Amino acid sequence: MGRWEPNARGRLEKAALELYGERGFEQTTVAEIAKRAGLTERTFFRHFADKREVLFGGSVHLEDLVVRTVIEASDPTAPIDAVAAALEAGGAVLIHERARKRHAVIVTNAELRERELIKLASLASALADALRRRGVADLAAQLTAEAGIAAFKVAFEHWVSDTEEKDLSHLIRESFDELKAVTAGNSHSMSMTPPHRSPEGSPRR
């Protein structure tokens, strides 16, 4: 029988984020992550396919949560409000410190930035499918999902750029309120500050 390893996944995630921050993603090996966590490489691969999945492994659970929230929204709920509520629910389960460390690793690596965009595109597609299941027309479902992801990204960028822990769900709500104001031709200034930019000049995600 294998040795009992309490919270092995959490220990591996913590060790990986520490090492990625100290040495960089490319320079860190699975062996070093396992050693820092006090575990074996075999244990690592029981929880993660590779060292990238430490950063992206939770995306499936997040997608499941937001899709379920859209599907279970009450019938009178407008599509944009269903998406907003779903993304607020997703934001509520994210941990600020971990998200900031993860974000800092991703923005320094082109491959990881691309993977992050793919994950967001997958989330948008899943949201659109959920809206279609609620009877929303194809084009409207796609536009609503894409707009929702854009609002979520803006809120998330502000959240991780701030060293103080704030309520991500509240920032998401503010972002959606501004989106609605813009589409209604009644834009107003938001309280959030502009996102930091990467060395290349593009907004950090």
MIKEBA-767808 format. One record per residue: x, y, z negated of N, C-alpha, C, CB in turn. Coordinates in nm, 2 decimals, m for minus. Glycine has a CB too. Layout:
BEGIN
  n_east  n_north    n_up  ca_east  ca_north   ca_up  c_east  c_north    c_up  cb_east  cb_north   cb_up
       X        Y       Z        X         Y       Z       X        Y       Z        X         Y       Z
...
***
This chain:
BEGIN
  n_east  n_north    n_up  ca_east  ca_north   ca_up  c_east  c_north    c_up  cb_east  cb_north   cb_up
    0.08    m0.12    0.00     0.00      0.00    0.00    0.09     0.13    0.00    m0.09      0.00   m0.12
    0.04     0.23    0.07     0.11      0.35    0.07    0.11     0.43   m0.06     0.06      0.44    0.19
    0.21     0.51   m0.08     0.21      0.59   m0.21    0.10     0.70   m0.20     0.35      0.65   m0.23
    0.03     0.72   m0.31    m0.07      0.82   m0.32    0.00     0.96   m0.31    m0.15      0.81   m0.45
   m0.05     1.04   m0.22     0.01      1.17   m0.19   m0.10     1.28   m0.20     0.08      1.17   m0.05
   m0.13     1.33   m0.32    m0.24      1.42   m0.34   m0.21     1.55   m0.26    m0.25      1.46   m0.48
   m0.32     1.60   m0.19    m0.32      1.72   m0.11   m0.20     1.73   m0.01    m0.32      1.84   m0.20
   m0.17     1.61    0.05    m0.06      1.61    0.15   m0.08     1.71    0.26    m0.04      1.47    0.20
   m0.20     1.72    0.32    m0.22      1.81    0.43   m0.19     1.96    0.38    m0.36      1.80    0.48
   m0.24     2.00    0.27    m0.22      2.13    0.22   m0.08     2.16    0.19    m0.30      2.16    0.10
   m0.01     2.06    0.14     0.14      2.08    0.11    0.22     2.10    0.24     0.19      1.96    0.03
    0.18     2.02    0.34     0.25      2.03    0.47    0.22     2.16    0.53     0.20      1.91    0.56
    0.10     2.21    0.53     0.06      2.34    0.59    0.14     2.45    0.52    m0.09      2.37    0.57
    0.15     2.45    0.38     0.22      2.55    0.31    0.37     2.55    0.34     0.20      2.53    0.16
    0.43     2.43    0.35     0.57      2.42    0.38    0.60     2.47    0.52     0.62      2.27    0.36
    0.51     2.43    0.61     0.53      2.47    0.75    0.53     2.62    0.77     0.43      2.41    0.84
    0.43     2.69    0.71     0.41      2.83    0.72    0.53     2.90    0.66     0.28      2.88    0.66
    0.58     2.85    0.55     0.70      2.91    0.48    0.82     2.90    0.57     0.73      2.84    0.35
    0.84     2.78    0.63     0.96      2.76    0.72    0.95     2.84    0.85     0.98      2.61    0.75
    0.83     2.84    0.91     0.81      2.92    1.03    0.84     3.07    1.00     0.67      2.91    1.08
    0.80     3.12    0.89     0.83      3.26    0.85    0.98     3.28    0.83     0.75      3.30    0.73
    1.05     3.18    0.77     1.19      3.20    0.73    1.28     3.18    0.85     1.22      3.10    0.62
    1.25     3.07    0.93     1.35      3.03    1.04    1.29     3.05    1.18     1.38      2.89    1.02
    1.16     3.07    1.19     1.10      3.08    1.32    1.04     2.95    1.36     1.20      3.12    1.43
    0.94     2.95    1.44     0.87      2.83    1.48    0.96     2.73    1.56     0.75      2.86    1.56
    1.03     2.78    1.66     1.11      2.69    1.74    1.22     2.63    1.66     1.17      2.77    1.86
    1.28     2.70    1.56     1.39      2.65    1.49    1.35     2.55    1.38     1.47      2.76    1.43
    1.23     2.54    1.35     1.18      2.45    1.24    1.15     2.31    1.30     1.06      2.51    1.17
    1.19     2.21    1.23     1.16      2.07    1.27    1.06     2.01    1.18     1.29      1.98    1.27
    1.00     1.90    1.23     0.90      1.83    1.15    0.97     1.77    1.02     0.83      1.71    1.23
    1.09     1.72    1.04     1.17      1.66    0.93    1.18     1.77    0.82     1.30      1.61    0.98
    1.21     1.89    0.86     1.23      2.00    0.76    1.10     2.03    0.69     1.29      2.12    0.82
    0.99     2.03    0.76     0.86      2.06    0.70    0.83     1.95    0.60     0.75      2.06    0.81
    0.85     1.82    0.64     0.82      1.71    0.55    0.90     1.72    0.42     0.84      1.58    0.62
    1.03     1.75    0.44     1.12      1.75    0.33    1.08     1.87    0.23     1.27      1.78    0.37
    1.05     1.98    0.29     1.00      2.10    0.20    0.88     2.06    0.12     0.98      2.22    0.29
    0.79     1.98    0.18     0.66      1.94    0.12    0.68     1.83    0.02     0.56      1.91    0.22
    0.80     1.76    0.02     0.83      1.65   m0.06    0.76     1.52   m0.01     0.78      1.68   m0.20
    0.74     1.52    0.13     0.67      1.41    0.19    0.76     1.35    0.30     0.53      1.45    0.24
    0.71     1.25    0.37     0.78      1.19    0.48    0.73     1.24    0.61     0.78      1.03    0.47
    0.81     1.22    0.72     0.77      1.25    0.85    0.65     1.17    0.89     0.88      1.23    0.95
    0.65     1.04    0.85     0.53      0.95    0.88    0.41     1.01    0.82     0.56      0.81    0.82
    0.41     1.07    0.70     0.30      1.13    0.64    0.25     1.26    0.72     0.32      1.18    0.50
    0.35     1.33    0.77     0.32      1.45    0.86    0.24     1.41    0.98     0.45      1.52    0.90
    0.28     1.30    1.05     0.21      1.26    1.17    0.08     1.19    1.14     0.30      1.17    1.25
    0.05     1.16    1.02    m0.08      1.11    0.98   m0.18     1.22    0.98    m0.08      1.03    0.85
   m0.13     1.34    0.96    m0.22      1.46    0.95   m0.22     1.55    1.07    m0.18      1.54    0.82
   m0.10     1.56    1.14    m0.09      1.65    1.25   m0.02     1.58    1.37    m0.01      1.77    1.21
   m0.07     1.61    1.49    m0.01      1.55    1.61    0.13     1.60    1.64    m0.10      1.57    1.73
    0.15     1.73    1.61     0.28      1.80    1.62    0.28     1.92    1.54     0.31      1.83    1.77
    0.39     1.99    1.54     0.41      2.11    1.45    0.32     2.22    1.49     0.55      2.15    1.44
    0.27     2.23    1.61     0.18      2.33    1.65    0.04     2.32    1.59     0.16      2.33    1.80
    0.00     2.19    1.57    m0.13      2.16    1.51   m0.14     2.21    1.37    m0.16      2.02    1.52
   m0.03     2.24    1.30    m0.04      2.30    1.17   m0.11     2.43    1.18     0.10      2.31    1.10
   m0.08     2.50    1.29    m0.14      2.63    1.31   m0.28     2.63    1.37    m0.05      2.71    1.40
   m0.31     2.52    1.44    m0.44      2.52    1.51   m0.54     2.41    1.47    m0.41      2.51    1.66
   m0.50     2.33    1.37    m0.58      2.21    1.33   m0.71     2.25    1.28    m0.50      2.14    1.23
   m0.73     2.37    1.22    m0.86      2.40    1.16   m0.96     2.46    1.26    m0.83      2.50    1.05
   m0.92     2.47    1.39    m1.01      2.54    1.48   m1.13     2.45    1.51    m0.93      2.56    1.61
   m1.12     2.32    1.51    m1.23      2.23    1.53   m1.34     2.25    1.43    m1.19      2.08    1.54
   m1.30     2.26    1.30    m1.39      2.28    1.19   m1.46     2.42    1.20    m1.32      2.26    1.06
   m1.38     2.52    1.24    m1.44      2.65    1.25   m1.54     2.65    1.37    m1.33      2.75    1.28
   m1.51     2.59    1.48    m1.60      2.58    1.59   m1.73     2.51    1.55    m1.54      2.51    1.71
   m1.72     2.40    1.48    m1.83      2.33    1.44   m1.92     2.41    1.35    m1.79      2.20    1.36
   m1.86     2.49    1.26    m1.94      2.57    1.17   m2.02     2.68    1.24    m1.85      2.64    1.06
   m1.95     2.75    1.33    m2.02      2.86    1.40   m2.13     2.81    1.49    m1.92      2.95    1.47
   m2.10     2.70    1.56    m2.20      2.65    1.65   m2.32     2.60    1.57    m2.14      2.53    1.73
   m2.30     2.54    1.46    m2.41      2.49    1.38   m2.50     2.61    1.33    m2.36      2.41    1.26
   m2.43     2.72    1.29    m2.50      2.83    1.24   m2.58     2.90    1.35    m2.40      2.94    1.19
   m2.53     2.90    1.47    m2.61      2.96    1.58   m2.74     2.87    1.61    m2.53      2.97    1.71
   m2.72     2.74    1.61    m2.83      2.65    1.64   m2.93     2.65    1.53    m2.77      2.51    1.66
   m2.89     2.67    1.41    m2.99      2.67    1.30   m3.05     2.80    1.26    m2.92      2.61    1.17
   m3.01     2.91    1.34    m3.07      3.04    1.31   m3.22     3.03    1.34    m3.00      3.15    1.41
   m3.29     3.11    1.26    m3.44      3.11    1.28   m3.48     3.16    1.42    m3.50      3.21    1.17
   m3.59     3.12    1.46    m3.64      3.14    1.60   m3.64     3.29    1.64    m3.77      3.09    1.62
   m3.69     3.38    1.56    m3.69      3.52    1.60   m3.56     3.59    1.62    m3.78      3.60    1.51
   m3.45     3.53    1.57    m3.32      3.59    1.57   m3.27     3.62    1.71    m3.22      3.50    1.50
   m3.23     3.74    1.74    m3.18      3.78    1.87   m3.04     3.71    1.89    m3.16      3.93    1.88
   m3.01     3.67    2.02    m2.88      3.60    2.05   m2.76     3.67    1.99    m2.86      3.59    2.19
   m2.75     3.80    2.00    m2.63      3.87    1.95   m2.62     3.86    1.80    m2.62      4.01    1.99
   m2.74     3.86    1.73    m2.74      3.85    1.59   m2.71     3.71    1.54    m2.88      3.90    1.53
   m2.75     3.61    1.62    m2.72      3.47    1.58   m2.57     3.45    1.59    m2.79      3.38    1.68
   m2.51     3.51    1.70    m2.36      3.50    1.71   m2.29     3.57    1.60    m2.32      3.55    1.85
   m2.34     3.69    1.57    m2.28      3.77    1.46   m2.28     3.69    1.33    m2.35      3.91    1.45
   m2.39     3.64    1.30    m2.41      3.56    1.17   m2.32     3.44    1.17    m2.55      3.52    1.15
   m2.30     3.38    1.28    m2.22      3.26    1.29   m2.07     3.29    1.27    m2.24      3.19    1.43
   m2.03     3.40    1.33    m1.89      3.44    1.32   m1.86     3.50    1.18    m1.85      3.54    1.43
   m1.96     3.56    1.12    m1.94      3.60    0.98   m1.92     3.48    0.89    m2.06      3.69    0.93
   m2.00     3.38    0.92    m1.99      3.25    0.84   m1.85     3.19    0.86    m2.10      3.15    0.88
   m1.80     3.20    0.98    m1.67      3.14    1.01   m1.56     3.23    0.94    m1.64      3.14    1.16
   m1.58     3.36    0.94    m1.48      3.45    0.88   m1.47     3.43    0.73    m1.51      3.59    0.91
   m1.59     3.39    0.67    m1.59      3.37    0.52   m1.51     3.25    0.47    m1.74      3.35    0.48
   m1.48     3.16    0.56    m1.40      3.04    0.51   m1.25     3.06    0.54    m1.45      2.92    0.59
   m1.21     3.17    0.60    m1.07      3.19    0.63   m1.00     3.25    0.51    m1.05      3.28    0.75
   m0.88     3.21    0.48    m0.80      3.26    0.37   m0.70     3.37    0.41    m0.73      3.14    0.30
   m0.71     3.49    0.35    m0.63      3.60    0.40   m0.48     3.57    0.41    m0.66      3.72    0.31
   m0.42     3.53    0.30    m0.28      3.51    0.30   m0.23     3.41    0.40    m0.23      3.46    0.16
   m0.30     3.30    0.41    m0.27      3.20    0.52   m0.29     3.25    0.66    m0.35      3.07    0.50
   m0.39     3.33    0.68    m0.42      3.38    0.81   m0.31     3.48    0.85    m0.56      3.45    0.81
   m0.27     3.57    0.75    m0.16      3.66    0.78   m0.03     3.59    0.82    m0.14      3.76    0.66
    0.01     3.49    0.75     0.13      3.41    0.78    0.12     3.35    0.91     0.16      3.31    0.67
    0.01     3.28    0.94    m0.02      3.22    1.06   m0.01     3.32    1.18    m0.15      3.14    1.06
   m0.07     3.43    1.16    m0.08      3.53    1.27    0.07     3.58    1.30    m0.16      3.65    1.22
    0.15     3.60    1.19     0.28      3.65    1.21    0.37     3.55    1.29     0.35      3.67    1.07
    0.34     3.42    1.28     0.41      3.32    1.35    0.37     3.32    1.50     0.39      3.18    1.29
    0.24     3.33    1.52     0.18      3.32    1.65    0.22     3.44    1.74     0.03      3.31    1.65
    0.22     3.56    1.69     0.25      3.68    1.78    0.40     3.68    1.82     0.22      3.80    1.70
    0.48     3.60    1.76     0.63      3.61    1.80    0.66     3.50    1.90     0.71      3.59    1.68
    0.56     3.42    1.95     0.59      3.31    2.03    0.48     3.31    2.15     0.58      3.17    1.96
    0.53     3.32    2.27     0.44      3.33    2.39    0.35     3.20    2.40     0.52      3.35    2.51
    0.41     3.09    2.38     0.33      2.96    2.39    0.22     2.96    2.29     0.43      2.84    2.38
    0.25     3.00    2.17     0.15      3.00    2.07    0.04     3.10    2.09     0.21      3.02    1.93
    0.08     3.22    2.15    m0.02      3.32    2.18   m0.12     3.27    2.29     0.05      3.45    2.23
   m0.06     3.20    2.38    m0.14      3.14    2.49   m0.24     3.04    2.43    m0.06      3.08    2.60
   m0.19     2.96    2.34    m0.27      2.85    2.28   m0.38     2.92    2.20    m0.19      2.76    2.19
   m0.35     3.03    2.13    m0.46      3.10    2.06   m0.57     3.15    2.15    m0.39      3.21    1.98
   m0.53     3.20    2.26    m0.63      3.25    2.36   m0.72     3.14    2.41    m0.56      3.32    2.47
   m0.65     3.02    2.43    m0.73      2.90    2.48   m0.83     2.86    2.37    m0.63      2.79    2.51
   m0.79     2.86    2.25    m0.88      2.82    2.14   m1.00     2.92    2.13    m0.80      2.82    2.00
   m0.97     3.05    2.15    m1.08      3.15    2.14   m1.17     3.13    2.26    m1.02      3.29    2.14
   m1.12     3.10    2.38    m1.20      3.08    2.50   m1.29     2.95    2.47    m1.11      3.06    2.62
   m1.23     2.85    2.41    m1.31      2.73    2.38   m1.42     2.77    2.28    m1.22      2.62    2.32
   m1.40     2.85    2.18    m1.50      2.89    2.09   m1.61     2.97    2.16    m1.44      2.98    1.98
   m1.57     3.06    2.25    m1.67      3.14    2.33   m1.76     3.04    2.41    m1.60      3.24    2.42
   m1.70     2.94    2.47    m1.77      2.85    2.55   m1.87     2.77    2.46    m1.68      2.75    2.62
   m1.83     2.73    2.34    m1.91      2.65    2.25   m2.03     2.74    2.20    m1.83      2.60    2.13
   m2.00     2.87    2.18    m2.11      2.96    2.14   m2.21     2.98    2.25    m2.05      3.09    2.10
   m2.16     2.99    2.37    m2.25      3.00    2.49   m2.34     2.88    2.50    m2.18      3.03    2.62
   m2.28     2.76    2.49    m2.36      2.64    2.49   m2.47     2.63    2.38    m2.27      2.52    2.48
   m2.43     2.68    2.26    m2.52      2.68    2.15   m2.64     2.77    2.18    m2.45      2.72    2.02
   m2.61     2.89    2.24    m2.72      2.98    2.28   m2.81     2.92    2.39    m2.66      3.11    2.33
   m2.75     2.85    2.48    m2.83      2.79    2.58   m2.93     2.69    2.52    m2.75      2.72    2.69
   m2.88     2.62    2.42    m2.96      2.52    2.35   m3.08     2.58    2.28    m2.88      2.44    2.25
   m3.07     2.71    2.25    m3.18      2.79    2.19   m3.27     2.85    2.30    m3.12      2.90    2.10
   m3.24     2.82    2.42    m3.32      2.87    2.53   m3.28     3.00    2.59    m3.46      2.89    2.48
   m3.16     3.05    2.56    m3.11      3.17    2.62   m3.06     3.14    2.76    m2.99      3.23    2.53
   m3.09     3.23    2.85    m3.05      3.21    2.99   m2.90     3.21    3.01    m3.11      3.33    3.08
   m2.85     3.14    3.11    m2.71      3.11    3.12   m2.62     3.24    3.12    m2.69      3.04    3.25
   m2.65     3.34    3.20    m2.57      3.46    3.21   m2.57     3.53    3.08    m2.62      3.55    3.32
   m2.69     3.54    3.02    m2.70      3.61    2.89   m2.63     3.54    2.78    m2.85      3.63    2.85
   m2.63     3.41    2.78    m2.56      3.33    2.68   m2.41     3.35    2.69    m2.59      3.18    2.70
   m2.36     3.35    2.82    m2.22      3.37    2.84   m2.17     3.51    2.80    m2.18      3.34    2.98
   m2.25     3.61    2.84    m2.21      3.75    2.80   m2.22     3.77    2.65    m2.30      3.85    2.88
   m2.32     3.72    2.59    m2.33      3.74    2.44   m2.21     3.67    2.37    m2.46      3.68    2.39
   m2.18     3.55    2.41    m2.07      3.48    2.35   m1.94     3.55    2.37    m2.06      3.33    2.40
   m1.91     3.59    2.49    m1.78      3.66    2.51   m1.78     3.79    2.44    m1.77      3.69    2.66
   m1.89     3.87    2.43    m1.89      3.99    2.36   m1.87     3.97    2.21    m2.02      4.07    2.38
   m1.93     3.86    2.16    m1.91      3.82    2.02   m1.77     3.79    1.98    m2.00      3.71    1.99
   m1.70     3.72    2.07    m1.56      3.68    2.04   m1.48     3.81    2.05    m1.51      3.58    2.15
   m1.51     3.90    2.14    m1.43      4.03    2.14   m1.45     4.10    2.01    m1.48      4.11    2.26
   m1.57     4.11    1.96    m1.59      4.18    1.83   m1.52     4.11    1.72    m1.75      4.19    1.80
   m1.52     3.98    1.72    m1.45      3.90    1.62   m1.30     3.93    1.62    m1.48      3.75    1.64
   m1.24     3.93    1.74    m1.10      3.96    1.75   m1.06     4.09    1.70    m1.06      3.95    1.90
   m1.14     4.19    1.72    m1.11      4.33    1.67   m1.11     4.33    1.52    m1.22      4.43    1.73
   m1.21     4.26    1.46    m1.22      4.26    1.32   m1.11     4.18    1.26    m1.36      4.20    1.27
   m1.07     4.07    1.32    m0.97      3.98    1.27   m0.83     4.05    1.28    m0.96      3.85    1.35
   m0.81     4.13    1.38    m0.68      4.20    1.39   m0.67     4.30    1.28    m0.67      4.27    1.53
   m0.77     4.37    1.25    m0.77      4.47    1.14   m0.74     4.40    1.01    m0.90      4.55    1.13
   m0.81     4.28    0.99    m0.80      4.21    0.87   m0.66     4.16    0.84    m0.89      4.09    0.87
   m0.59     4.10    0.94    m0.46      4.04    0.92   m0.35     4.15    0.92    m0.43      3.94    1.02
   m0.38     4.27    0.97    m0.28      4.37    0.97   m0.27     4.45    0.84    m0.31      4.47    1.08
   m0.37     4.42    0.75    m0.38      4.49    0.62   m0.32     4.40    0.52    m0.53      4.53    0.59
   m0.23     4.45    0.44    m0.17      4.37    0.33   m0.27     4.34    0.22    m0.04      4.43    0.28
   m0.37     4.42    0.20    m0.47      4.40    0.10   m0.58     4.31    0.15    m0.53      4.54    0.05
   m0.62     4.22    0.07    m0.72      4.13    0.11   m0.86     4.20    0.11    m0.73      4.00    0.01
   m0.92     4.20    0.22    m1.06      4.25    0.24   m1.16     4.15    0.28    m1.05      4.37    0.34
   m1.28     4.19    0.29    m1.39      4.09    0.32   m1.39     4.09    0.48    m1.52      4.14    0.26
   m1.35     3.98    0.53    m1.35      3.96    0.68   m1.49     3.97    0.73    m1.28      3.84    0.72
   m1.58     3.90    0.66    m1.72      3.90    0.71   m1.78     4.04    0.72    m1.81      3.82    0.61
   m1.74     4.13    0.63    m1.78      4.27    0.64   m1.72     4.34    0.76    m1.75      4.34    0.51
   m1.60     4.31    0.79    m1.53      4.37    0.90   m1.60     4.32    1.03    m1.38      4.35    0.90
   m1.63     4.20    1.04    m1.70      4.14    1.15   m1.83     4.21    1.17    m1.72      3.99    1.14
   m1.91     4.23    1.06    m2.04      4.30    1.07   m2.02     4.44    1.13    m2.11      4.30    0.93
   m1.92     4.51    1.08    m1.89      4.64    1.13   m1.86     4.64    1.28    m1.77      4.71    1.05
   m1.78     4.55    1.32    m1.74      4.54    1.46   m1.86     4.51    1.55    m1.64      4.42    1.48
   m1.95     4.43    1.50    m2.08      4.40    1.58   m2.17     4.52    1.58    m2.15      4.28    1.52
   m2.17     4.60    1.47    m2.25      4.72    1.46   m2.20     4.82    1.57    m2.25      4.78    1.32
   m2.07     4.83    1.57    m2.01      4.92    1.67   m2.04     4.87    1.81    m1.86      4.94    1.65
   m2.03     4.74    1.84    m2.06      4.69    1.97   m2.20     4.72    2.01    m2.04      4.54    1.97
   m2.29     4.71    1.92    m2.43      4.74    1.95   m2.45     4.89    1.98    m2.53      4.70    1.83
   m2.38     4.97    1.90    m2.39      5.12    1.92   m2.33     5.15    2.06    m2.31      5.19    1.81
   m2.22     5.09    2.10    m2.16      5.12    2.23   m2.25     5.08    2.34    m2.03      5.05    2.24
   m2.31     4.96    2.33    m2.40      4.92    2.44   m2.53     5.00    2.44    m2.43      4.77    2.42
   m2.57     5.06    2.33    m2.69      5.14    2.33   m2.65     5.29    2.36    m2.75      5.14    2.19
   m2.52     5.32    2.39    m2.48      5.45    2.42   m2.48     5.55    2.31    m2.58      5.51    2.53
   m2.46     5.49    2.19    m2.46      5.57    2.07   m2.34     5.53    1.98    m2.59      5.55    1.99
   m2.22     5.53    2.04    m2.10      5.49    1.97   m2.06     5.59    1.85    m1.98      5.49    2.06
   m2.01     5.53    1.75    m1.97      5.62    1.63   m1.83     5.57    1.58    m2.07      5.62    1.52
   m1.76     5.65    1.51    m1.63      5.61    1.47   m1.64     5.51    1.36    m1.55      5.74    1.42
   m1.56     5.41    1.37    m1.56      5.31    1.26   m1.45     5.34    1.16    m1.53      5.17    1.32
   m1.46     5.28    1.04    m1.37      5.31    0.93   m1.24     5.23    0.94    m1.43      5.28    0.80
   m1.24     5.13    1.03    m1.12      5.05    1.04   m1.01     5.12    1.12    m1.15      4.92    1.11
   m0.89     5.10    1.08    m0.77      5.16    1.15   m0.73     5.08    1.27    m0.65      5.18    1.05
   m0.66     5.14    1.37    m0.62      5.07    1.49   m0.53     4.96    1.46    m0.55      5.17    1.59
   m0.54     4.84    1.53    m0.45      4.73    1.51   m0.31     4.76    1.53    m0.50      4.61    1.59
   m0.22     4.69    1.46    m0.08      4.71    1.49   m0.05     4.65    1.63     0.01      4.64    1.38
    0.06     4.69    1.69     0.09      4.64    1.82    0.22     4.56    1.81     0.11      4.75    1.92
    0.23     4.46    1.90     0.35      4.38    1.91    0.46     4.45    1.97     0.32      4.25    1.98
    0.59     4.40    1.97     0.70      4.47    2.03    0.68     4.49    2.18     0.83      4.39    2.01
    0.59     4.40    2.25     0.57      4.42    2.39    0.47     4.53    2.42     0.52      4.29    2.45
    0.40     4.57    2.31     0.31      4.68    2.33    0.16     4.64    2.33     0.34      4.75    2.46
    0.14     4.51    2.33     0.00      4.46    2.33   m0.05     4.44    2.19    m0.01      4.33    2.41
   m0.18     4.46    2.17    m0.23      4.44    2.03   m0.20     4.31    1.98    m0.38      4.47    2.03
   m0.16     4.30    1.85    m0.14      4.17    1.79   m0.27     4.10    1.76    m0.06      4.19    1.66
   m0.27     3.97    1.78    m0.39      3.89    1.75   m0.37     3.82    1.62    m0.41      3.79    1.86
***
